[in-house]
């Protein structure tokens, strides 16, 4: 998937001259946590977000440095802090030169960029003009939307088994002596693992395979030093019930 497939197209924005109070009210009214800042020509010049309102004189949360620390701070840095905490316009608090993406940016690249830069939203540009914005909410909706995708017509037992076999064969944590049985979309997993976390990984791999309706775990946990093994929780429970 690409940015243009999940982005919000109708983006609410403000200008650098918008008052802090108006920007905050716009966020509250529209239930959003950030706003692109556009100049008079429509060019993106910044982003203002909830985080920019944390240190504000109106609510008494401005930074209070000890006298000795103020001594080591440059006058320029102290002046910047004062503007951020007491400025009346969006341009006084916004993040300038925000990180942006284009419409064809892949989702995996969007997520990597958000993680690497520690940001929650990415403006989407076309020829230097804002055409949308991708937020974490957009990504959440994309995940939720996967459940509504059209079922794969080739998701019969043979295809399920082949796809799952390829997925597990490529995994470093795959069970030893892996055996797969698939019948009417129900998967039975057999094999040996040395770390119980691999059990959950194998089950997740099954659940992510198109056409799988149910997964039964028969994987045994083995102590690689002693050779002692423990049956799967599912099999232990079944024996206790029988």
CORBELRA-V554384 format. One line per field, one symbol per residue. ss: DSSP state (H for helix, E for strand, C for the rest). psi: psi as a letter, one per 30 degrees, with the letter a starting at -180 (. if undefined). burial: 1 if it has 24 or more other ideal C-beta (glycine too) atoms within 12 Angstrom, else 0. Layout:
# CORBELRA-V554384
ss=???
psi=???
burial=???
This chain:
# CORBELRA-V554384
ss=CEHHHHCECCCCEECCCCEHHHHHHHHHHHCCCEEEEECCCCEEEEEEEHHHHCCCHHHCCCCCCCHHHHHHCCHHHHHHHHHHHHCCEHHHCCEECCCEEECCCEHHHHHHHHHHHCCCEEEEEECCEEEEEEEHHHHHHHHHHHHHCCCCCCCCHHHHHHHHHHHHHCCCCCCEEEEEEEECCEEEEEEEECCCHHHHHHHHHHHCCCCCCEEEEEEEEECCCCCCEECCHHHHHHHHHC
psi=lleffflkejkklllffkleeeeeeeeeeghlglkkjkaffgkkflkkleffgeikfeggglkjkleeeeefkleeeeeeeeeefflfleffflklhlklllegkleeeeeeeeeefhlfkjkkljhgkkfakklfeeeeeeeefefglkkkfghleeeeeeeeeeeeffkfgkkkhkkkkkjhfkkkkkaklfkfffeeeeeeeefgkkfkflkkjgkkkkjfeffklklleeeeeeeef.
burial=10110111001111110101001101100001111111000001111110011011000000000000000000000000100110101111111001111110101001101100001111111000011111100110010000000000000000011011101100001110010101001011111111000110111011001011001111111100000000010000000000
